[in-house]
Amino acid sequence: GINAEYMGVGGVESMSNAYYYLPDSRWGQRMQDGKCSDSLIHALQVGSEFVPYPNDGPFAAMRGKKYIMGMTAEFLAKKWNITRKEQDELALRSHNLAEKATQSGRFLEEIVPVQVKNKKTKKMVDIVKDEQFRPGLTLEALEALPPAFIPKVGTVTAGNASGINDGASALILMSEEKARALGLKPLAVVSGLGIGGCSPEIMGESPIPAVQDLMRRSGRKIADYERIEANEAFAAQYLACEKGLGWDRSIANVNGSGIGLGHPVGSTGARLIVTLLYELIHSEKKLGLATLCGGGGVALATEITRL
């Protein structure tokens, strides 16, 4: 393990810059057409090339085949009897809350502006807010979108899933002794941790065993938490966790989450903690829970207590 007095932690992701690669080129491309592979799609297959869909799984057409993340949301929708309507309503909530929080300045303390060059004007501009949410989005607009992964009968769409996003996040962890020695007043303390896992084809429900592990360690109940940040990779994935753990939606993702804010995967873990921390401060609450699923079926759950 790591034994440190203080450290900077965080993550970064630029999904819009995911590269294409030529897998046959290192040792010389032979005559005839070659292959160009999309690194983003391969990343979203998260190992199903090696551990394909189970041969006894309920989706007969997928047995023995690889799959991408969007299909895991369809698998969860079937397992938990989650309807398209439920997913679209959850997506609408996420977009609307993200829009409301942005317009009210709720995120100002946690966002650091980034300068980028405008493609049209070639001038540098400040990016001061998230760009994922759709202002004024309606349920009717979401209902009009076609299924993204299973034609005609699928329930997962571009509207009730997270997007292709870029982002970065960071925070500082420090031992209590070091903070005291430096005369620093911590904002919060990490008061509990949990880990969990599940079958990779239903990776989105992995927060369920992770949060259950956290509660076993801490002796808490789900109702003890005053705010919850549970990432929305897909509406079906969030809803499976909500159904499995039984939390009150009114205290979860109160400023939107992955669907409305975006899900740059390498950044999301730290982003959840940062957003949860500032939400506890703004709402004058004390105990918060953050959790997210991981490709392949692994998950973490973290409890923070505001000081």
C-alpha positions as CSV (number, residue, x, y, z in Angstrom):
1,G,0.0,0.0,0.0
2,I,0.9,3.7,-0.2
3,N,1.9,5.4,3.0
4,A,2.0,9.2,2.4
5,E,1.4,12.3,4.4
6,Y,-0.2,14.2,1.5
7,M,-0.8,13.6,-2.2
8,G,-2.6,15.1,-5.2
9,V,-5.1,12.8,-6.8
10,G,-7.3,13.1,-9.8
11,G,-7.8,12.1,-13.4
12,V,-8.0,13.4,-16.9
13,E,-9.8,12.2,-20.1
14,S,-10.1,13.5,-23.6
15,M,-12.5,11.2,-25.3
16,S,-12.8,13.6,-28.3
17,N,-9.1,13.0,-29.0
18,A,-9.2,9.2,-28.8
19,Y,-6.9,8.0,-31.5
20,Y,-7.2,5.6,-34.4
21,Y,-4.4,3.1,-34.8
22,L,-3.0,0.7,-37.4
23,P,-2.5,-2.6,-35.6
24,D,-0.7,-4.4,-38.5
25,S,1.8,-1.6,-39.2
26,R,4.5,-2.1,-36.6
27,W,6.2,-5.0,-38.4
28,G,5.2,-3.9,-41.9
29,Q,1.8,-3.8,-43.6
30,R,1.5,-6.4,-46.4
31,M,-0.1,-5.9,-49.8
32,Q,-3.9,-5.3,-49.8
33,D,-6.0,-3.1,-47.6
34,G,-5.0,-2.7,-43.9
35,K,-7.0,-2.3,-40.7
36,C,-7.6,1.0,-38.9
37,S,-9.0,0.5,-35.3
38,D,-10.8,3.0,-33.1
39,S,-9.2,3.1,-29.7
40,L,-12.4,4.5,-28.1
41,I,-14.6,1.7,-29.2
42,H,-12.0,-0.9,-28.1
43,A,-11.8,0.8,-24.7
44,L,-15.5,0.7,-24.4
45,Q,-15.4,-3.1,-25.0
46,V,-13.6,-3.3,-21.6
47,G,-12.2,-6.8,-22.0
48,S,-15.2,-8.5,-23.5
49,E,-12.8,-9.5,-26.3
50,F,-11.3,-11.8,-23.7
51,V,-14.4,-12.5,-21.5
52,P,-17.4,-12.4,-24.0
53,Y,-21.0,-12.5,-23.1
54,P,-22.0,-15.7,-21.2
55,N,-23.1,-18.6,-23.3
56,D,-26.1,-19.0,-21.0
57,G,-27.0,-15.3,-20.8
58,P,-30.6,-14.1,-21.4
59,F,-29.7,-12.3,-24.6
60,A,-29.4,-15.3,-26.9
61,A,-28.1,-13.2,-29.9
62,M,-25.1,-12.0,-27.8
63,R,-23.9,-15.4,-26.4
64,G,-20.2,-15.8,-26.8
65,K,-19.8,-12.4,-28.4
66,K,-18.0,-9.2,-27.3
67,Y,-20.0,-6.1,-26.5
68,I,-19.6,-2.4,-25.7
69,M,-20.7,-0.5,-22.7
70,G,-24.0,0.5,-24.2
71,M,-25.1,-3.1,-24.4
72,T,-24.4,-3.6,-20.7
73,A,-27.0,-1.0,-20.0
74,E,-29.5,-3.0,-22.2
75,F,-28.6,-6.1,-20.2
76,L,-29.3,-4.2,-16.9
77,A,-32.6,-2.9,-18.3
78,K,-33.7,-6.4,-19.0
79,K,-32.5,-7.8,-15.6
80,W,-34.1,-5.0,-13.5
81,N,-37.2,-4.5,-15.7
82,I,-36.3,-0.9,-16.4
83,T,-38.4,0.7,-19.1
84,R,-37.5,3.3,-21.8
85,K,-39.8,5.8,-20.1
86,E,-37.9,5.4,-16.8
87,Q,-34.6,6.0,-18.5
88,D,-35.8,9.0,-20.4
89,E,-37.3,10.6,-17.3
90,L,-34.0,10.1,-15.4
91,A,-32.1,11.6,-18.3
92,L,-34.4,14.6,-18.3
93,R,-33.8,15.1,-14.6
94,S,-30.1,15.0,-15.0
95,H,-30.0,17.5,-17.9
96,N,-32.5,19.9,-16.2
97,L,-30.7,19.8,-12.8
98,A,-27.3,20.3,-14.5
99,E,-28.7,23.3,-16.4
100,K,-30.2,24.7,-13.2
101,A,-27.1,24.3,-11.2
102,T,-24.9,25.9,-13.9
103,Q,-27.2,28.9,-14.4
104,S,-27.4,29.5,-10.6
105,G,-23.6,29.4,-10.2
106,R,-23.7,26.2,-8.1
107,F,-20.5,24.9,-9.7
108,L,-18.5,28.1,-9.7
109,E,-16.3,27.1,-6.7
110,E,-15.4,23.8,-8.2
111,I,-14.7,24.7,-11.8
112,V,-11.3,26.1,-13.0
113,P,-11.7,27.8,-16.4
114,V,-9.7,26.3,-19.2
115,Q,-8.5,28.3,-22.3
116,V,-8.9,26.7,-25.7
117,K,-8.7,28.0,-29.3
118,N,-11.9,28.6,-31.1
119,K,-11.9,26.7,-34.3
120,K,-13.7,29.4,-36.3
121,T,-12.1,32.6,-34.9
122,K,-8.8,31.1,-34.0
123,K,-8.9,33.2,-30.8
124,M,-8.4,31.8,-27.3
125,V,-11.6,31.6,-25.2
126,D,-12.3,30.6,-21.6
127,I,-14.4,27.5,-21.0
128,V,-16.1,28.2,-17.7
129,K,-18.9,25.7,-17.6
130,D,-19.8,22.2,-18.7
131,E,-21.1,21.9,-22.2
132,Q,-22.9,18.5,-22.0
133,F,-26.4,19.5,-20.8
134,R,-29.1,20.5,-23.4
135,P,-30.8,23.8,-22.3
136,G,-34.5,23.5,-22.2
137,L,-34.5,19.8,-22.9
138,T,-37.9,18.1,-22.9
139,L,-39.2,14.6,-22.4
140,E,-40.7,14.7,-25.9
141,A,-37.2,15.4,-27.4
142,L,-35.8,12.4,-25.6
143,E,-38.7,10.1,-26.6
144,A,-38.0,10.9,-30.2
145,L,-34.5,9.5,-30.3
146,P,-34.0,6.0,-31.7
147,P,-32.4,3.1,-29.8
148,A,-28.6,3.3,-30.1
149,F,-27.6,-0.3,-29.6
150,I,-30.5,-2.6,-30.4
151,P,-32.5,-1.4,-33.4
152,K,-36.2,-0.7,-32.9
153,V,-36.7,-2.5,-29.6
154,G,-33.8,-1.2,-27.6
155,T,-34.2,1.1,-24.6
156,V,-30.8,2.9,-24.5
157,T,-30.4,6.0,-26.6
158,A,-27.9,8.8,-27.1
159,G,-30.2,10.9,-24.9
160,N,-30.4,8.6,-21.8
161,A,-26.6,7.8,-21.9
162,S,-23.6,9.8,-21.0
163,G,-21.7,11.5,-23.9
164,I,-18.2,11.6,-25.4
165,N,-16.6,14.1,-23.1
166,D,-13.3,15.7,-22.1
167,G,-12.5,16.8,-18.5
168,A,-10.1,16.7,-15.6
169,S,-10.4,16.8,-11.8
170,A,-8.2,16.9,-8.8
171,L,-8.1,17.2,-5.1
172,I,-5.6,17.0,-2.2
173,L,-5.6,14.2,0.4
174,M,-3.6,14.8,3.6
175,S,-3.2,13.1,6.9
176,E,-4.7,14.7,9.9
177,E,-1.4,15.1,11.5
178,K,0.2,16.9,8.5
179,A,-2.8,19.2,8.1
180,R,-2.5,20.2,11.8
181,A,1.2,20.7,11.4
182,L,0.7,23.0,8.4
183,G,-2.1,24.9,10.1
184,L,-4.6,23.8,7.5
185,K,-8.4,23.3,8.1
186,P,-9.6,20.3,6.1
187,L,-12.9,20.6,4.3
188,A,-13.9,17.0,5.0
189,V,-12.5,13.6,6.0
190,V,-12.7,10.3,4.1
191,S,-14.7,8.4,6.7
192,G,-15.4,5.1,4.9
193,L,-14.5,3.0,1.9
194,G,-16.0,0.0,0.1
195,I,-15.1,-2.1,-2.9
196,G,-17.3,-4.5,-4.9
197,G,-17.6,-6.4,-8.1
198,C,-20.0,-8.2,-10.4
199,S,-20.1,-10.0,-13.7
200,P,-18.6,-7.8,-16.4
201,E,-21.6,-7.9,-18.7
202,I,-23.7,-6.2,-16.0
203,M,-20.8,-4.0,-14.8
204,G,-23.2,-1.1,-14.2
205,E,-24.6,-2.6,-11.0
206,S,-21.2,-3.0,-9.4
207,P,-21.8,-0.1,-7.0
208,I,-24.4,-2.2,-5.3
209,P,-21.9,-4.6,-3.7
210,A,-19.4,-1.7,-3.2
211,V,-21.9,0.3,-1.2
212,Q,-23.0,-2.8,0.7
213,D,-19.3,-3.4,1.6
214,L,-19.0,0.2,2.8
215,M,-22.1,-0.1,5.0
216,R,-20.9,-3.4,6.4
217,R,-17.6,-1.8,7.4
218,S,-19.2,1.4,8.7
219,G,-22.3,0.0,10.3
220,R,-24.4,2.7,8.4
221,K,-27.6,2.3,6.5
222,I,-28.3,3.9,3.1
223,A,-30.8,6.3,4.7
224,D,-28.0,7.7,6.9
225,Y,-26.5,9.6,3.9
226,E,-27.6,13.1,3.3
227,R,-26.3,13.5,-0.2
228,I,-25.3,10.8,-2.8
229,E,-23.3,11.1,-6.0
230,A,-23.8,8.0,-8.1
231,N,-22.4,8.3,-11.6
232,E,-24.8,8.0,-14.5
233,A,-22.9,6.2,-17.2
234,F,-26.3,5.3,-18.5
235,A,-29.8,5.9,-17.1
236,A,-30.4,2.1,-16.9
237,Q,-27.1,1.7,-14.9
238,Y,-28.1,4.4,-12.4
239,L,-31.6,3.0,-12.0
240,A,-30.3,-0.5,-11.4
241,C,-28.2,0.8,-8.5
242,E,-31.1,2.9,-7.2
243,K,-33.4,-0.1,-7.2
244,G,-30.7,-2.4,-5.7
245,L,-29.7,-0.1,-2.9
246,G,-33.0,1.7,-2.3
247,W,-31.7,5.3,-1.9
248,D,-34.0,8.3,-2.0
249,R,-33.6,9.9,-5.5
250,S,-34.3,13.4,-4.0
251,I,-30.9,13.4,-2.3
252,A,-29.0,11.8,-5.2
253,N,-27.2,13.7,-8.0
254,V,-29.0,16.8,-7.1
255,N,-27.0,18.9,-9.6
256,G,-27.1,16.3,-12.4
257,S,-24.5,13.6,-13.1
258,G,-22.9,11.8,-16.0
259,I,-25.9,12.2,-18.4
260,G,-26.4,15.9,-17.9
261,L,-22.8,16.9,-16.9
262,G,-20.8,14.4,-18.9
263,H,-18.7,11.4,-18.1
264,P,-15.0,11.7,-19.1
265,V,-14.2,8.3,-17.7
266,G,-10.7,8.9,-16.3
267,S,-11.8,12.1,-14.5
268,T,-15.2,11.0,-13.1
269,G,-14.1,9.4,-9.9
270,A,-12.4,12.5,-8.5
271,R,-15.1,14.7,-10.0
272,L,-17.8,12.9,-8.0
273,I,-15.9,13.5,-4.8
274,V,-15.3,17.2,-5.6
275,T,-19.0,17.8,-6.5
276,L,-20.2,15.9,-3.4
277,L,-17.9,17.9,-1.2
278,Y,-19.2,21.3,-2.5
279,E,-22.8,20.1,-2.4
280,L,-22.4,19.2,1.3
281,I,-21.0,22.7,1.9
282,H,-23.7,24.5,0.0
283,S,-26.5,22.5,1.5
284,E,-25.0,22.5,5.0
285,K,-25.1,18.7,5.2
286,K,-22.6,16.5,6.8
287,L,-22.5,12.9,5.5
288,G,-22.1,12.1,1.8
289,L,-21.6,9.0,-0.3
290,A,-20.0,8.8,-3.8
291,T,-19.9,5.7,-6.0
292,L,-19.4,4.7,-9.6
293,C,-19.2,1.6,-11.7
294,G,-16.1,0.5,-13.6
295,G,-15.7,-1.3,-16.9
296,G,-15.2,-5.0,-16.2
297,G,-17.5,-5.1,-13.2
298,V,-15.4,-3.3,-10.4
299,A,-16.6,-0.4,-8.2
300,L,-15.7,1.8,-5.3
301,A,-17.8,3.5,-2.8
302,T,-16.4,6.4,-0.6
303,E,-18.0,8.1,2.4
304,I,-17.0,11.6,3.2
305,T,-17.9,13.6,6.3
306,R,-17.8,17.4,6.1
307,L,-16.0,19.1,9.0
